[in-house]
Amino acid sequence: MNKIYFLLVFLITQPLFAQSYKKSEPFTHTYSIVARDSVTGEMGVAVQSHWFSVGSVVAYGQAGVGVVATQSLVNPSYGPKGLVLLNQGLTPQQALDVLTENDKGEMYRQVAILNANGDVATHTGSLCIDEAGHKQGRNFSVQANMMLNNTVWDAMAFAFENTKGTLSERILATLKAAENEKGDIRGKQSASILIVNGIATGNSWEDTIMDLRVEDHENPIQELERLVKIHNAYDFMNKGDLAMEEGNSKKAEDLYLNAQNLFPENLEMQYWYAINLLNNKEFDKATPILKAIFVQDKNWQILTSRLVKSKLLTISTSELEKIMKL
């Protein structure tokens, strides 16, 4: 018996994969994208809808396996089950066929699946509320339903294909393009973005690159973009912390400065940049920054003396005394 055929028969007959339409399933009429960065191999799924916490029911991903967006009268089980099928070696189209052929409510579903090779499969059920449709391209699929206009998915595809930058930047541009076409006929409420590694490291804390949600907001795409920027700033902070731990204060200084440039109003990013200036004996640059921070919040001054004990600040006793008098 053909191996794939046997696998399909096995999966279909398991209770885990029994599916049926339920009136209680959320009405997450929405627009979304599944996409892969051909350079880094990263895979992402993002979504926006006039529905509370849309990311919690629509977006699924697993490093080294793929990403899934399941929406319209959403069957949330499509997410985890789709990833299981991909992990078993099925193509996105084969996985999608298994899911829809055993779902009595498939005509209400809209689903997109992308694997680590960038292969995609998309289903827009015949009873999805107009305007509904999808468009596939190399390494991506965009899909939407209950839109005000039928131009949404074409605009999304154009934006993704013609935007330069990181995967998150291209995905955000895609969501903005949908909103520029008036998006969901009901308006807007929540959004999310999930990005995972193209190759699994085996460490779950490293495999998810970005996982951000805007649960309820008057302008969720704008808020999501703000969170992505802050996320990138803290990514530099995390790398700066690691450099400090390794004793490479010059590298840490550069990383903290990158973080500060992305999020200049954040006191903590200013603070750690200044601390590493002290470690690099650049006192003239560090002291005015620290003085401004201490004026706003004295607790940072208290923390400074504690860093010496933890060997994260390597200055003399006399130098520390000067800092504590700022």
C-alpha positions in Angstrom: 0.0 0.0 0.0 1.2 3.5 -0.8 2.9 5.1 2.2 1.0 8.4 1.9 -2.3 6.7 1.3 -1.8 4.6 4.4 -0.9 7.7 6.4 -4.0 9.5 5.2 -6.2 6.5 6.1 -4.7 6.3 9.5 -5.1 10.0 10.3 -8.7 10.2 9.0 -9.8 7.3 11.2 -8.3 8.7 14.4 -10.7 10.4 16.8 -8.4 13.4 17.0 -9.2 14.2 13.4 -13.0 13.8 13.6 -14.4 17.2 12.5 -17.8 18.7 12.2 -19.3 22.2 11.9 -20.3 23.7 15.2 -22.5 26.7 15.6 -20.3 27.7 18.6 -17.2 28.2 16.4 -16.0 31.8 16.3 -17.0 34.1 13.4 -13.4 35.3 12.7 -14.1 36.8 9.3 -10.9 38.5 8.6 -7.8 38.8 6.4 -4.5 37.1 6.9 -1.2 36.0 5.4 1.1 33.0 5.7 4.6 33.6 4.3 8.2 32.5 4.2 11.4 34.5 4.0 13.4 32.9 1.2 16.7 34.1 2.6 16.4 33.3 6.3 13.8 30.5 6.0 11.7 32.1 8.7 7.9 31.5 8.4 5.2 33.8 9.6 1.4 34.1 9.9 -0.4 37.3 10.7 -4.1 38.3 10.9 -6.4 41.2 11.5 -10.1 41.0 12.3 -13.1 42.8 13.9 -13.0 40.1 16.6 -11.5 40.0 20.1 -8.1 38.2 20.3 -8.2 36.9 16.8 -4.6 35.6 16.9 -5.5 33.1 19.6 -7.8 31.2 17.3 -6.5 31.9 13.8 -2.7 31.7 13.8 -0.6 28.6 14.3 3.1 27.8 13.7 5.9 25.4 14.4 9.6 25.9 13.6 10.9 23.6 10.9 7.3 22.6 10.0 5.1 25.4 8.9 2.4 27.9 9.6 -1.4 27.8 9.4 -4.2 30.5 9.2 -7.7 29.2 9.8 -10.6 31.6 9.7 -14.1 32.5 8.5 -16.4 30.3 10.6 -13.1 29.1 12.0 -12.4 25.6 13.0 -9.5 26.1 15.3 -8.5 22.5 15.1 -7.2 23.0 11.6 -4.2 24.8 13.1 -2.7 22.1 15.3 -3.9 19.3 13.1 -2.5 20.9 10.0 0.9 21.1 11.7 0.8 17.5 12.7 0.0 16.5 9.1 2.9 18.6 7.8 5.2 17.1 10.4 4.2 13.6 9.2 5.5 14.5 5.7 2.3 15.6 3.9 2.4 18.5 1.6 0.3 21.6 2.4 -2.2 20.5 -0.3 -2.4 17.0 1.0 -2.8 18.2 4.6 -5.6 20.6 3.5 -7.4 17.9 1.6 -7.4 15.7 4.8 -8.8 18.5 6.9 -11.5 19.7 4.5 -12.6 16.2 3.2 -13.5 15.2 6.8 -15.2 18.5 7.8 -18.9 18.8 7.2 -18.5 22.6 7.5 -15.7 23.0 5.0 -17.9 25.3 2.9 -17.6 27.9 5.7 -13.9 27.6 6.2 -11.0 29.6 4.9 -7.6 28.1 5.5 -4.0 28.6 4.3 -1.1 26.3 5.0 2.6 26.9 4.3 5.5 24.5 4.9 9.2 25.0 5.5 9.8 24.7 1.8 7.5 27.6 1.0 4.8 25.4 -0.5 1.3 26.7 0.0 -2.3 25.5 -0.1 -5.4 27.6 0.4 -9.1 26.9 0.7 -11.9 29.4 0.5 -15.2 27.6 1.1 -18.1 28.2 -1.2 -20.3 29.7 1.6 -17.7 32.1 3.0 -19.3 35.5 3.3 -18.6 37.9 0.4 -16.3 39.5 -0.4 -14.1 36.4 0.0 -11.0 35.1 -1.9 -7.3 34.4 -1.8 -4.2 34.7 -3.8 -1.0 32.6 -3.7 2.5 33.5 -4.7 6.0 32.3 -4.3 6.4 31.6 -0.6 3.1 33.1 0.5 -0.7 33.1 0.5 -3.1 35.9 1.4 -6.7 35.3 2.1 -9.7 37.4 3.2 -13.5 37.1 3.8 -16.3 39.4 4.7 -14.3 42.3 3.2 -16.0 45.5 2.1 -14.3 45.2 -1.3 -13.0 42.3 -3.4 -9.7 44.1 -4.1 -8.2 43.2 -0.7 -6.3 40.0 -1.5 -4.8 41.3 -4.7 -3.6 44.4 -2.8 -2.1 42.2 -0.1 -0.3 40.0 -2.6 1.1 43.1 -4.4 2.3 44.6 -1.1 4.1 41.4 0.0 5.8 40.8 -3.3 6.9 44.5 -3.7 8.0 45.3 -0.2 11.7 45.0 0.8 12.9 44.2 4.3 12.5 41.6 7.0 9.7 39.2 7.1 7.9 41.2 9.8 8.2 44.4 7.8 6.8 42.7 4.6 3.9 41.2 6.6 3.0 44.5 8.2 3.0 46.1 4.8 0.7 43.4 3.6 -1.8 44.0 6.5 -1.7 47.7 5.8 -2.5 47.1 2.2 -5.6 45.2 3.2 -6.7 48.0 5.5 -6.1 50.6 2.7 -8.7 48.7 0.7 -11.1 49.2 3.6 -10.5 45.7 5.0 -13.2 43.9 7.1 -16.7 45.3 6.4 -17.3 45.4 10.1 -14.2 47.4 11.0 -11.1 46.4 13.0 -10.4 45.2 16.5 -7.5 42.8 17.0 -4.3 41.6 15.2 -1.4 39.3 15.7 1.9 38.2 14.1 3.7 34.9 14.7 7.2 34.2 13.2 9.1 30.9 13.7 12.4 29.6 12.5 12.6 27.7 9.3 14.8 25.0 10.9 14.0 23.9 14.5 16.8 24.2 17.0 15.1 21.9 19.5 14.9 24.8 22.0 11.4 26.1 22.0 12.5 29.4 23.5 14.7 30.0 20.5 12.4 28.7 17.8 9.7 31.4 18.1 11.2 34.6 16.8 8.2 36.8 17.3 4.8 36.2 18.9 2.8 39.5 19.3 -0.9 40.1 19.8 -3.1 43.1 19.9 -6.3 41.8 21.6 -8.6 44.8 21.5 -7.6 48.2 19.9 -9.2 50.9 17.8 -6.3 50.7 15.4 -4.8 47.2 15.8 -2.4 47.3 12.8 -0.8 50.6 14.0 -0.5 49.1 17.5 1.0 45.9 16.1 3.6 47.9 14.2 4.5 49.7 17.4 4.9 46.4 19.2 7.1 45.0 16.5 9.4 48.0 16.8 9.6 47.5 20.5 10.2 43.8 20.1 13.1 44.5 17.8 14.5 46.9 20.3 14.4 44.4 23.1 16.0 41.8 20.8 19.0 44.1 20.8 18.7 44.4 24.6 18.7 40.6 25.0 21.8 40.3 22.8 23.4 43.1 24.8 22.7 41.3 28.1 24.4 38.2 26.7 27.4 40.3 25.6 27.6 41.7 29.2 27.4 38.2 30.6 30.3 37.2 28.3 32.3 40.2 29.4 32.2 41.9 26.0 31.3 45.4 27.1 32.1 47.0 23.8 29.7 44.7 21.9 27.1 45.3 24.6 27.5 49.0 24.3 26.8 48.8 20.5 23.8 46.5 21.0 22.3 48.7 23.7 22.7 51.8 21.5 20.9 50.0 18.7 18.0 49.2 21.1 18.0 52.8 22.3 17.8 54.2 18.7 14.6 52.1 18.2 13.0 53.0 21.5 14.7 56.3 22.6 12.2 57.2 25.3 12.8 54.0 27.3 14.9 54.7 30.4 16.2 51.2 30.8 17.7 51.1 27.3 19.4 54.5 28.0 20.6 53.1 31.4 22.3 50.0 30.1 23.9 51.8 27.3 25.4 54.2 29.8 26.5 51.4 32.1 28.5 49.9 29.3 30.0 53.3 28.5 31.3 53.3 32.1 32.7 49.8 31.6 34.4 51.0 28.5 35.9 54.0 30.5 33.8 56.5 28.5 32.8 58.5 31.6 32.2 61.8 29.8 29.6 60.2 27.6 28.0 58.1 30.4 27.6 60.7 33.2 25.2 63.1 31.5 23.0 60.2 30.4 22.9 58.7 33.9 22.3 62.1 35.6 19.2 62.6 33.4 18.0 59.2 34.3 18.5 59.6 38.0 16.6 62.9 38.0 13.6 61.0 36.6 13.9 57.9 38.8 16.3 57.5 41.7 15.9 53.8 41.7 18.3 53.5 38.8 20.9 55.2 41.0 20.4 52.6 43.7 20.7 49.8 41.2 24.0 51.1 39.9 25.8 50.4 43.2 24.4 46.9 43.2 25.9 46.2 39.7 29.4 46.4 41.1 28.8 43.4 43.4 27.4 41.4 40.5 30.5 42.3 38.4 28.3 43.8 35.7 29.8 47.2 36.4 33.6 47.3 36.6 34.7 50.7 38.0 36.7 51.7 41.0 35.3 52.7 44.3 36.1 56.4 43.8 34.5 56.3 40.3 31.3 54.7 41.8 31.2 57.4 44.5 31.2 60.1 41.7 28.4 58.3 39.9 26.4 58.1 43.1 26.6 61.9 43.6 25.2 62.8 40.2 
